[in-house]
Amino acid sequence: MTVVVATCNRRADLLRTLPEHEAPVIVVDNGSTDGTAEAVRQCRPDVDFIALGHNVGAVARNVGVSRAGSPYVAFADDDSYWEPGSLDKAATLLDQHERAALLCGRVLVGTDARLDPTSVEMAAAPLGWAPDLPGPIILGFLACAAIVRREAFLQVGGFAPMLHVYGEEQLLAWDLSAAGWGLAYVEDIVARHLPSRSRVSRSERRRREVRNRLLTAWLRRPPARAVAVTAHALRRAISDPDEGAGALAAAARLPTVLRHRRRIPDQLEHSIRMLELRSASWTSG
């Protein structure tokens, strides 16, 4: 197991979480200008530090996975870490379940260890269980709580450069599933998230999430569903400026999206629709 951490100008957060990692760590730096490189060398001289020089978003994780020599890779954000023993459990489960490409662990937020609402949704198992997976089937995940099978991750190309960050996980989850791999939620694997104070505004994050939700729909879903998701966003844009800004940002990239479009299998689309019908906010996984 290797832990891959993508970071950008969050030196203080990284110094808080780096000592907690039990497995070998690769830090991929998205062009930090706050002295991250020197701080990491002083805190954890054993860390494999990769400086990219500019911010490529989630693609930094692709770089880390490519560098890793282990069959399994655990992702962590610069403000998160894995609880002791969790990665050993994950490796054992991946050894035992050959179709599993990604395990998403339970996420505890803050110093008071609040359960993340996404973990509650996954534990409810809306898509049921598969006998060859170690937990409920999922079609989405939180990157800071994900352990991947390196072979599967590289096979589907990892995170898409077009999406950068915020909601970038969905497309990867669908691509893994479309390729025949399984994704599962495992409650006994635990990630701790200590939210950074250095974050983009809620409004900016919302705009990027909307953009990526629309781009993901157009990249993979049947035309009728992509149109429906877009229409939903446009209706919300009347009263939600962030929704409108996200939709405009997605529209600007539509020509590129259509050149890379690849429709997912009907069975996967059916599962996505089940999750949409369950969720009033049109989110999946």
Backbone bond lengths (Angstrom), bond angles and torsions (degrees), N, CA, C in turn:
res aa  C-N    CA-C-N  psi(-1)  N-CA   C-N-CA  omega(-1)  CA-C   N-CA-C  phi
1 M - - - 1.466 - - 1.527 109.53 -
2 T 1.321 114.41 138.36 1.460 121.70 173.00 1.517 107.82 -126.79
3 V 1.331 117.48 142.74 1.457 122.33 174.04 1.523 108.68 -99.38
4 V 1.326 117.05 126.85 1.458 122.12 176.60 1.526 108.79 -110.27
5 V 1.322 115.50 123.71 1.461 122.05 -179.45 1.527 108.96 -118.46
6 A 1.322 116.69 120.80 1.462 121.28 172.73 1.523 108.14 -95.55
7 T 1.326 117.12 137.76 1.455 119.68 -176.63 1.517 110.58 -144.68
8 C 1.328 115.25 159.03 1.463 121.45 174.15 1.522 109.27 -158.64
9 N 1.329 115.67 108.48 1.467 122.67 175.89 1.525 113.37 55.22
10 R 1.317 115.71 43.49 1.465 120.81 175.14 1.521 109.43 -132.63
11 R 1.289 115.13 53.66 1.457 120.43 -176.17 1.521 112.04 -56.76
12 A 1.331 117.14 -46.25 1.466 120.59 -176.70 1.526 111.06 -61.03
13 D 1.331 117.28 -42.89 1.464 120.50 179.18 1.524 110.88 -64.40
14 L 1.313 115.87 -43.15 1.459 120.56 -178.10 1.526 111.29 -63.41
15 L 1.324 116.47 -40.08 1.463 119.71 179.43 1.533 111.59 -67.38
16 R 1.315 116.48 -26.22 1.464 120.31 177.85 1.524 111.94 -75.70
17 T 1.340 117.24 -35.65 1.471 120.06 -173.61 1.528 114.00 -96.79
18 L 1.313 118.86 -27.82 1.467 120.52 -176.15 1.530 113.51 -54.22
19 P 1.335 118.80 -43.53 1.477 118.30 -179.04 1.527 113.93 -62.89
20 E 1.336 117.86 -16.12 1.463 121.18 -176.39 1.530 113.34 -83.00
21 H 1.329 117.62 -16.22 1.462 120.01 -175.10 1.526 111.44 -77.06
22 E 1.338 115.32 129.14 1.463 120.74 -178.67 1.532 112.59 -88.74
23 A 1.312 117.22 -31.67 1.468 121.11 -177.57 1.534 110.19 -89.02
24 P 1.328 117.15 165.72 1.467 119.93 173.35 1.527 110.72 -55.61
25 V 1.324 116.62 142.99 1.462 121.94 -173.01 1.521 111.18 -119.09
26 I 1.332 115.31 136.23 1.460 122.56 168.21 1.518 107.09 -114.97
27 V 1.319 117.30 120.40 1.456 122.20 175.48 1.525 107.82 -101.97
28 V 1.329 116.39 125.16 1.462 121.37 177.34 1.520 107.03 -111.07
29 D 1.316 115.51 115.31 1.466 121.48 -172.47 1.523 111.16 -97.21
30 N 1.329 115.60 121.96 1.465 122.68 -179.04 1.532 111.63 -86.40
31 G 1.336 116.44 56.48 1.461 119.97 173.58 1.512 115.11 73.84
32 S 1.323 118.21 35.49 1.461 120.82 179.65 1.527 111.67 -60.98
33 T 1.331 115.28 146.90 1.469 121.66 177.99 1.526 111.43 -122.70
34 D 1.341 116.48 15.96 1.471 120.63 -174.77 1.527 112.89 -108.13
35 G 1.321 117.50 19.43 1.458 119.84 179.07 1.511 113.94 81.48
36 T 1.330 117.55 21.20 1.459 121.49 -178.03 1.524 112.14 -58.17
37 A 1.314 117.37 -45.05 1.470 120.75 -174.32 1.520 111.58 -58.63
38 E 1.316 117.33 -49.45 1.466 120.53 -178.66 1.522 111.08 -66.80
39 A 1.331 116.62 -38.18 1.464 120.29 179.54 1.526 110.70 -63.42
40 V 1.333 117.00 -41.66 1.462 120.32 179.25 1.521 110.29 -64.83
41 R 1.313 117.55 -42.25 1.475 120.65 179.44 1.521 111.21 -60.34
42 Q 1.313 117.40 -37.33 1.459 120.73 -179.49 1.528 111.45 -75.81
43 C 1.337 116.54 -37.01 1.471 120.93 -177.08 1.523 111.94 -77.14
44 R 1.336 116.33 -46.82 1.458 121.79 -176.85 1.533 108.92 -138.69
45 P 1.330 117.30 82.49 1.466 119.26 -178.45 1.528 113.60 -62.92
46 D 1.322 117.03 -14.79 1.467 120.52 179.03 1.522 113.30 -81.66
47 V 1.327 117.30 -9.08 1.457 121.23 -176.69 1.527 110.53 -71.65
48 D 1.329 115.31 138.44 1.464 121.69 172.90 1.524 106.83 -83.95
49 F 1.332 117.18 109.00 1.461 121.90 -173.43 1.524 109.51 -104.66
50 I 1.342 116.12 124.46 1.463 121.86 179.63 1.527 107.92 -116.27
51 A 1.315 117.62 117.67 1.462 122.68 178.22 1.524 109.08 -98.01
52 L 1.330 116.66 118.81 1.461 120.50 -177.81 1.523 113.28 -88.09
53 G 1.321 117.49 -24.93 1.456 119.84 177.87 1.515 114.21 90.63
54 H 1.339 117.99 -21.14 1.454 121.32 176.87 1.530 108.22 -153.53
55 N 1.321 115.98 167.21 1.458 121.14 -172.04 1.526 110.88 -89.76
56 V 1.323 116.28 109.21 1.470 121.44 178.00 1.529 111.47 -103.66
57 G 1.314 117.43 7.83 1.458 120.79 178.06 1.517 112.79 67.41
58 A 1.340 115.95 -137.86 1.460 121.57 -175.23 1.517 112.84 -65.76
59 V 1.319 117.96 -19.25 1.467 120.95 178.07 1.525 111.18 -60.31
60 A 1.323 117.22 -21.01 1.463 120.02 174.98 1.523 110.76 -57.44
61 R 1.327 116.50 -32.96 1.470 119.43 177.31 1.533 110.49 -66.89
62 N 1.322 116.71 -36.55 1.468 119.31 176.40 1.523 110.72 -58.53
63 V 1.322 115.47 -41.77 1.464 120.55 179.41 1.523 109.95 -61.29
64 G 1.325 116.39 -43.46 1.453 120.46 179.69 1.509 113.02 -65.05
65 V 1.333 116.55 -41.63 1.467 119.95 178.82 1.525 110.40 -64.28
66 S 1.323 116.91 -39.98 1.466 120.29 178.17 1.523 111.11 -61.87
67 R 1.324 117.31 -36.49 1.463 121.75 -179.70 1.528 112.00 -74.75
68 A 1.311 117.18 -32.06 1.468 120.91 -174.50 1.525 111.32 -61.63
69 G 1.325 115.84 142.18 1.458 120.57 177.97 1.504 113.39 -102.46
70 S 1.324 116.88 2.47 1.466 121.21 -176.44 1.522 110.45 -95.83
71 P 1.336 117.54 156.16 1.467 119.68 179.19 1.521 113.32 -71.82
72 Y 1.324 117.17 -20.54 1.456 121.15 -179.52 1.521 109.65 -124.68
73 V 1.344 115.65 145.70 1.464 121.72 -179.88 1.518 108.90 -132.67
74 A 1.317 115.93 129.06 1.458 121.64 175.32 1.522 108.75 -102.54
75 F 1.325 116.48 132.03 1.451 119.88 176.17 1.519 109.93 -90.75
76 A 1.306 115.07 147.23 1.458 121.63 171.76 1.518 107.35 -143.93
77 D 1.315 116.47 145.52 1.450 119.89 171.13 1.522 108.46 -85.52
78 D 1.320 116.20 169.94 1.466 117.80 179.48 1.521 112.06 -69.25
79 D 1.347 116.83 -12.47 1.466 120.11 176.72 1.532 111.76 -113.21
80 S 1.331 116.27 28.23 1.465 118.98 178.19 1.522 110.63 -143.83
81 Y 1.324 115.81 163.77 1.463 121.63 175.29 1.524 108.45 -157.07
82 W 1.320 116.09 168.11 1.465 122.20 -179.03 1.524 110.37 -97.96
83 E 1.331 116.22 137.45 1.461 120.03 177.40 1.532 110.06 -64.73
84 P 1.330 117.32 148.82 1.467 120.84 -179.42 1.523 112.32 -52.68
85 G 1.322 115.29 134.90 1.455 121.39 177.75 1.516 114.88 87.71
86 S 1.330 117.78 -16.09 1.459 120.32 -175.60 1.524 112.31 -65.07
87 L 1.324 117.13 -41.21 1.458 119.08 -176.42 1.532 111.45 -72.48
88 D 1.324 117.19 -31.58 1.470 119.55 174.22 1.528 110.42 -64.06
89 K 1.337 116.47 -41.62 1.466 120.34 177.63 1.524 110.45 -62.83
90 A 1.334 115.87 -41.87 1.459 119.89 -178.81 1.521 111.06 -63.68
91 A 1.326 116.55 -43.14 1.466 120.01 -179.93 1.525 110.84 -62.28
92 T 1.328 116.45 -41.49 1.466 120.11 178.73 1.525 110.80 -62.66
93 L 1.322 116.62 -43.71 1.471 120.13 -179.60 1.531 111.72 -65.80
94 L 1.314 116.96 -38.28 1.460 119.85 178.36 1.527 110.97 -69.37
95 D 1.321 116.54 -34.18 1.468 119.62 173.24 1.527 111.10 -61.35
96 Q 1.320 116.03 -38.68 1.464 121.60 -174.21 1.527 113.63 -83.02
97 H 1.323 117.32 -20.52 1.467 121.32 -175.03 1.535 108.52 -125.50
98 E 1.312 115.23 91.89 1.465 121.07 -170.16 1.523 113.65 -68.97
99 R 1.333 118.12 -22.09 1.470 119.39 179.24 1.526 112.13 -83.75
100 A 1.330 116.86 -14.26 1.465 120.06 -177.73 1.528 110.44 -72.25
101 A 1.326 115.55 121.66 1.466 120.94 178.28 1.512 111.60 -101.06
102 L 1.337 116.51 -26.05 1.465 120.12 -175.86 1.516 109.97 -148.62
103 L 1.317 115.71 132.58 1.456 122.58 172.37 1.520 107.82 -114.75
104 C 1.317 115.77 132.66 1.463 120.39 175.64 1.514 108.23 -110.16
105 G 1.315 116.00 124.86 1.454 120.38 -177.65 1.520 113.02 -89.38
106 R 1.307 114.27 172.52 1.465 121.61 175.06 1.526 109.00 -72.43
107 V 1.325 116.60 139.75 1.462 121.41 -177.08 1.528 109.98 -112.68
108 L 1.318 115.40 124.13 1.456 121.87 175.52 1.521 107.99 -109.60
109 V 1.327 115.93 126.34 1.463 121.74 -170.50 1.518 111.36 -105.48
110 G 1.348 115.90 135.32 1.455 121.63 174.22 1.512 113.63 77.36
111 T 1.317 115.51 175.38 1.465 120.57 -179.82 1.525 111.77 -69.86
112 D 1.342 115.80 -19.58 1.469 118.79 178.58 1.529 112.03 -93.13
113 A 1.330 117.19 5.78 1.470 123.27 172.51 1.526 112.85 55.48
114 R 1.330 116.58 52.62 1.469 120.96 176.02 1.527 109.43 -74.70
115 L 1.313 116.04 139.76 1.457 120.74 179.92 1.525 109.70 -73.78
116 D 1.333 116.59 127.05 1.453 121.38 179.63 1.538 109.13 -67.13
117 P 1.340 117.91 136.40 1.470 120.27 -179.67 1.526 113.40 -57.66
118 T 1.328 117.54 -30.64 1.463 119.66 178.51 1.520 111.03 -63.41
119 S 1.332 116.65 -36.13 1.463 120.10 177.43 1.521 111.33 -64.94
120 V 1.324 116.09 -36.80 1.467 120.25 177.36 1.524 109.98 -61.92
121 E 1.349 116.44 -44.68 1.467 121.00 179.80 1.526 111.46 -62.26
122 M 1.323 116.42 -43.78 1.464 119.96 -178.36 1.521 111.20 -66.26
123 A 1.327 116.11 -39.87 1.463 119.98 -179.32 1.528 112.01 -64.23
124 A 1.345 116.80 -24.87 1.466 120.59 179.44 1.521 112.02 -70.54
125 A 1.319 117.89 -13.24 1.471 124.18 175.00 1.527 113.31 54.42
126 P 1.338 118.49 55.93 1.472 119.40 -179.33 1.528 113.78 -63.24
127 L 1.329 117.91 -22.06 1.463 121.36 178.31 1.528 112.61 -101.87
128 G 1.315 116.21 5.35 1.452 120.14 177.90 1.523 113.22 79.03
129 W 1.327 114.53 -164.39 1.460 122.61 -177.50 1.528 109.38 -119.99
130 A 1.313 116.15 152.22 1.467 121.48 171.75 1.519 107.39 -114.79
131 P 1.313 119.09 139.78 1.466 120.94 -175.93 1.535 113.98 -64.06
132 D 1.341 116.54 -21.80 1.466 118.76 -178.58 1.519 112.85 -101.19
133 L 1.355 116.42 19.11 1.462 121.35 176.12 1.530 109.02 -126.07
134 P 1.331 118.32 152.39 1.465 121.17 -174.06 1.524 114.86 -87.79
135 G 1.325 117.63 10.40 1.455 120.19 -179.69 1.510 110.60 -171.79
136 P 1.340 118.20 -176.78 1.463 121.90 -179.67 1.532 111.78 -56.16
137 I 1.314 116.39 143.15 1.466 122.07 177.01 1.526 109.26 -67.02
138 I 1.316 117.60 137.10 1.459 122.36 175.88 1.527 109.28 -131.03
139 L 1.327 115.41 156.76 1.462 121.61 175.71 1.524 111.41 -127.07
140 G 1.307 115.24 24.53 1.457 122.59 176.08 1.515 107.94 -163.06
141 F 1.301 117.27 170.39 1.461 119.55 -179.23 1.518 110.02 -164.56
142 L 1.310 115.84 166.52 1.463 122.79 170.91 1.517 107.15 -100.12
143 A 1.316 116.79 125.30 1.465 119.98 -174.27 1.519 112.39 -58.29
144 C 1.327 117.69 -36.84 1.469 119.90 -177.01 1.524 112.10 -71.13
145 A 1.345 116.41 -6.94 1.469 120.06 -178.93 1.524 111.18 -122.66
146 A 1.322 116.99 24.59 1.463 120.25 -174.24 1.520 112.04 -113.30
147 I 1.335 115.12 138.42 1.469 123.08 171.19 1.520 106.34 -119.81
148 V 1.320 117.03 127.94 1.464 120.33 -175.68 1.522 111.43 -116.51
149 R 1.319 114.15 152.55 1.453 121.60 168.38 1.536 106.25 -81.10
150 R 1.308 116.39 117.73 1.463 120.65 -172.78 1.524 112.10 -55.39
151 E 1.310 116.95 -42.70 1.462 121.46 -179.36 1.519 111.49 -56.41
152 A 1.326 117.11 -46.60 1.462 121.63 -177.69 1.522 110.76 -68.69
153 F 1.318 116.17 -42.82 1.464 121.25 -179.48 1.522 110.70 -58.25
154 L 1.326 116.62 -47.68 1.463 120.36 -179.08 1.529 111.25 -69.26
155 Q 1.322 116.65 -33.65 1.464 120.70 -179.70 1.527 111.84 -58.13
156 V 1.338 117.15 -41.12 1.475 120.01 -176.81 1.525 112.55 -94.31
157 G 1.325 117.39 -0.83 1.461 120.10 174.57 1.505 116.33 94.12
158 G 1.324 118.14 3.13 1.455 120.22 176.53 1.519 112.59 69.56
159 F 1.337 115.47 -151.21 1.462 121.35 -178.99 1.525 110.57 -77.20
160 A 1.334 115.99 142.66 1.462 121.49 -176.68 1.524 111.05 -80.82
161 P 1.330 118.19 127.04 1.469 120.97 179.27 1.525 113.15 -56.05
162 M 1.322 117.26 -34.21 1.460 121.42 -176.41 1.533 112.99 -59.54
163 L 1.338 116.47 -30.25 1.464 120.37 -173.90 1.520 113.14 -87.24
164 H 1.302 118.25 -19.84 1.470 123.58 178.85 1.524 110.40 58.14
165 V 1.334 119.06 -97.55 1.467 120.98 178.71 1.526 110.71 -141.32
166 Y 1.333 115.17 163.41 1.457 127.03 178.52 1.521 111.28 78.36
167 G 1.320 114.47 96.07 1.452 121.02 -177.87 1.514 113.39 86.34
168 E 1.323 116.59 13.03 1.464 120.46 -178.90 1.520 113.03 -73.46
169 E 1.326 117.03 -15.45 1.467 120.69 -176.10 1.526 113.59 -69.60
170 Q 1.343 116.36 -31.96 1.458 119.53 -171.62 1.525 112.93 -59.68
171 L 1.321 116.62 -46.92 1.463 120.01 -177.97 1.522 111.43 -61.46
172 L 1.320 117.11 -41.85 1.460 120.55 178.57 1.523 111.08 -63.22
173 A 1.325 117.00 -41.40 1.467 120.42 178.73 1.529 110.46 -60.59
174 W 1.324 116.67 -45.33 1.465 119.83 179.40 1.520 111.25 -64.66
175 D 1.319 117.74 -40.59 1.462 120.39 -178.48 1.526 111.32 -65.60
176 L 1.331 116.65 -39.63 1.462 119.45 176.61 1.522 110.98 -62.89
177 S 1.328 116.10 -45.18 1.459 120.01 -179.61 1.530 110.95 -64.85
178 A 1.322 117.19 -41.81 1.464 121.14 -179.81 1.523 111.43 -62.94
179 A 1.338 116.09 -29.12 1.462 120.74 179.76 1.528 112.46 -82.79
180 G 1.337 117.17 1.63 1.453 121.04 176.82 1.516 115.31 96.85
181 W 1.328 117.18 1.10 1.460 120.87 178.80 1.522 110.37 -83.38
182 G 1.338 115.86 160.71 1.449 121.40 178.09 1.515 111.78 -109.75
183 L 1.334 116.59 147.27 1.459 123.34 176.44 1.519 107.67 -124.40
184 A 1.324 117.13 137.91 1.463 120.07 -175.01 1.521 111.56 -142.07
185 Y 1.323 114.52 150.02 1.460 121.73 173.02 1.518 108.63 -93.85
186 V 1.341 116.57 132.16 1.463 121.18 -179.10 1.528 108.25 -127.63
187 E 1.310 116.03 110.66 1.460 121.61 -173.38 1.524 113.05 -67.96
188 D 1.336 117.19 -27.87 1.465 120.38 -176.44 1.529 113.44 -78.59
189 I 1.325 116.67 -8.82 1.463 121.21 174.45 1.524 106.61 -96.84
190 V 1.327 117.37 123.58 1.466 119.48 -168.92 1.526 111.64 -125.15
191 A 1.333 114.76 128.48 1.463 121.81 173.94 1.529 108.67 -109.20
192 R 1.318 116.64 136.90 1.457 122.04 176.12 1.523 109.06 -102.08
193 H 1.322 116.64 127.95 1.466 122.40 -179.02 1.525 108.70 -116.97
194 L 1.322 115.20 119.61 1.465 121.86 178.83 1.528 106.73 -112.09
195 P 1.338 118.51 86.75 1.462 122.19 -169.15 1.524 113.71 -50.36
196 S 1.318 114.38 128.73 1.461 121.11 -178.76 1.524 110.97 -68.14
197 R 1.333 115.15 148.50 1.452 119.61 172.74 1.525 111.05 -80.91
198 S 1.314 115.87 -14.96 1.469 121.45 179.82 1.523 108.22 -97.39
199 R 1.328 115.60 91.21 1.461 120.77 -175.48 1.524 109.56 -138.08
200 V 1.337 115.88 156.73 1.456 119.01 173.22 1.517 108.36 -67.37
201 S 1.302 117.24 159.55 1.461 120.97 -179.77 1.525 110.39 -62.31
202 R 1.311 115.27 155.92 1.465 119.98 178.62 1.526 110.34 -59.81
203 S 1.334 116.10 -36.45 1.454 120.37 -179.92 1.527 111.57 -65.43
204 E 1.327 117.24 -44.16 1.457 120.77 179.68 1.520 110.81 -65.82
205 R 1.307 116.34 -41.28 1.459 119.20 178.16 1.523 110.62 -61.47
206 R 1.319 116.52 -42.51 1.459 121.50 179.49 1.527 110.48 -60.37
207 R 1.321 117.45 -44.51 1.467 120.60 -179.68 1.529 111.20 -60.58
208 R 1.322 116.08 -42.42 1.466 119.26 -179.47 1.525 111.49 -68.57
209 E 1.325 116.71 -37.66 1.471 119.55 178.33 1.524 111.19 -64.15
210 V 1.331 116.50 -42.08 1.462 119.87 177.98 1.528 110.11 -63.56
211 R 1.330 116.09 -46.95 1.470 119.81 178.30 1.522 111.17 -54.61
212 N 1.324 116.63 -48.25 1.461 119.99 -175.80 1.525 112.69 -71.13
213 R 1.320 117.05 -31.32 1.464 118.74 175.95 1.531 110.46 -64.27
214 L 1.318 116.65 -41.46 1.457 120.72 179.74 1.533 111.10 -70.24
215 L 1.323 116.21 -43.72 1.462 119.14 179.24 1.526 111.04 -61.64
216 T 1.323 116.46 -41.65 1.466 120.56 179.64 1.517 110.87 -63.29
217 A 1.325 116.87 -41.27 1.461 120.53 178.10 1.525 110.87 -61.39
218 W 1.317 117.50 -45.10 1.462 120.34 -178.44 1.521 112.10 -72.34
219 L 1.302 117.52 -27.20 1.460 120.05 178.39 1.517 112.95 -71.96
220 R 1.348 118.27 -30.57 1.459 119.36 -169.33 1.526 116.13 -130.09
221 R 1.309 118.96 -25.18 1.461 118.74 -169.71 1.526 112.57 -90.39
222 P 1.347 117.53 159.86 1.464 120.43 176.17 1.526 110.30 -56.66
223 P 1.326 118.18 148.38 1.468 120.83 -176.74 1.529 113.76 -51.48
224 A 1.329 117.51 -42.39 1.461 120.02 -177.65 1.525 111.60 -62.04
225 R 1.336 116.55 -39.54 1.462 119.34 179.91 1.522 111.19 -73.90
226 A 1.329 117.28 -37.36 1.466 119.97 177.26 1.523 110.01 -62.21
227 V 1.335 116.58 -40.33 1.464 120.72 177.40 1.527 110.55 -64.50
228 A 1.334 117.07 -40.98 1.463 120.88 -179.74 1.524 111.56 -64.24
229 V 1.321 116.93 -42.90 1.463 120.55 178.17 1.525 110.31 -63.61
230 T 1.328 116.46 -40.00 1.457 120.87 178.87 1.525 111.16 -66.14
231 A 1.326 116.74 -43.27 1.462 120.84 179.39 1.526 111.25 -62.12
232 H 1.313 115.44 -38.56 1.469 120.40 177.56 1.527 110.28 -60.94
233 A 1.338 116.17 -44.91 1.469 120.41 179.29 1.523 110.99 -64.09
234 L 1.309 117.60 -39.85 1.465 120.84 -179.15 1.527 111.11 -67.51
235 R 1.320 117.43 -36.77 1.468 119.28 176.39 1.520 110.63 -63.86
236 R 1.310 115.75 -41.96 1.474 119.61 179.47 1.520 111.29 -68.87
237 A 1.325 117.25 -27.76 1.460 121.03 -177.65 1.525 112.39 -63.01
238 I 1.329 116.87 -22.37 1.465 120.36 179.70 1.522 111.03 -59.76
239 S 1.333 116.04 -37.73 1.469 120.24 -177.90 1.526 113.50 -113.32
240 D 1.330 117.20 -3.23 1.466 121.43 -176.46 1.529 109.87 -128.32
241 P 1.335 118.15 99.53 1.467 120.82 -177.77 1.522 113.41 -58.67
242 D 1.321 117.81 -33.81 1.466 120.41 179.59 1.518 111.05 -66.63
243 E 1.331 116.47 -38.54 1.461 120.50 176.92 1.531 109.75 -62.58
244 G 1.327 115.89 -42.36 1.453 119.82 178.75 1.510 112.72 -64.70
245 A 1.326 116.82 -42.79 1.459 120.50 179.41 1.519 111.23 -64.71
246 G 1.333 116.65 -39.17 1.458 120.33 177.64 1.515 111.88 -65.06
247 A 1.348 116.32 -39.38 1.457 120.26 178.58 1.522 111.38 -65.35
248 L 1.322 116.88 -40.68 1.466 120.57 178.19 1.526 111.02 -64.20
249 A 1.333 116.06 -40.42 1.470 119.88 179.17 1.523 110.54 -63.92
250 A 1.337 116.41 -37.33 1.458 119.97 178.16 1.521 110.56 -68.44
251 A 1.329 116.95 -41.51 1.467 120.94 -178.94 1.523 111.21 -60.63
252 A 1.317 116.84 -35.82 1.462 120.52 -179.29 1.522 111.95 -63.87
253 R 1.334 116.74 -23.67 1.465 120.64 -178.22 1.528 113.06 -102.30
254 L 1.319 116.26 3.87 1.464 119.76 -174.45 1.530 113.45 -58.84
255 P 1.324 120.55 -41.73 1.481 118.41 178.49 1.527 112.64 -58.00
256 T 1.324 116.84 -40.91 1.466 120.07 178.36 1.522 110.78 -67.29
257 V 1.324 115.70 -40.81 1.468 120.41 179.70 1.519 111.02 -58.83
258 L 1.302 117.17 -45.75 1.459 120.66 -176.04 1.523 111.79 -64.68
259 R 1.332 116.90 -28.24 1.469 119.27 177.27 1.521 111.54 -72.43
260 H 1.336 117.12 -22.38 1.467 121.16 -178.00 1.528 112.37 -109.14
261 R 1.311 116.42 13.43 1.462 120.59 -175.36 1.534 111.00 -69.34
262 R 1.339 115.86 136.99 1.464 122.24 176.69 1.522 108.04 -148.27
263 R 1.309 117.17 111.39 1.456 121.08 -172.11 1.524 112.10 -71.71
264 I 1.322 115.69 138.30 1.462 121.34 178.06 1.523 110.18 -78.02
265 P 1.343 118.11 160.25 1.470 121.53 178.91 1.531 111.93 -63.02
266 D 1.323 116.10 152.82 1.467 121.24 -177.82 1.531 112.26 -59.61
267 Q 1.327 117.27 -37.59 1.462 119.78 -179.05 1.523 111.11 -64.09
268 L 1.322 116.59 -39.29 1.460 120.44 177.71 1.526 110.38 -67.41
269 E 1.319 116.91 -41.94 1.469 120.69 177.03 1.528 110.63 -59.50
270 H 1.315 116.88 -39.61 1.463 120.44 178.05 1.532 110.87 -60.67
271 S 1.324 117.19 -42.45 1.463 121.01 179.02 1.527 111.07 -65.20
272 I 1.313 116.59 -39.47 1.464 120.39 178.34 1.523 110.32 -63.22
273 R 1.344 116.70 -41.47 1.460 120.37 178.37 1.524 111.15 -63.21
274 M 1.318 117.42 -37.59 1.466 120.66 176.66 1.520 110.38 -58.98
275 L 1.329 116.07 -43.62 1.459 120.12 -179.64 1.523 111.11 -68.46
276 E 1.319 117.55 -37.66 1.464 120.75 177.95 1.517 111.50 -63.14
277 L 1.315 115.87 -42.95 1.451 119.58 -179.97 1.523 111.30 -65.35
278 R 1.319 116.10 -27.95 1.463 121.23 178.15 1.529 111.32 -75.55
279 S 1.312 115.90 -28.54 1.468 120.56 -172.84 1.525 111.70 -108.97
280 A 1.285 117.92 121.57 1.461 122.02 -179.68 1.531 111.66 -69.08
281 S 1.333 116.56 -19.95 1.462 119.93 -176.00 1.526 112.75 -94.61
282 W 1.336 117.47 6.65 1.464 122.56 176.66 1.517 112.88 63.88
283 T 1.302 118.60 27.79 1.446 120.43 174.27 1.510 109.30 -101.05
284 S 1.346 116.71 156.59 1.460 121.51 -176.70 1.504 110.66 -122.45
285 G 1.375 116.65 149.00 1.447 122.04 168.45 1.489 114.41 84.06
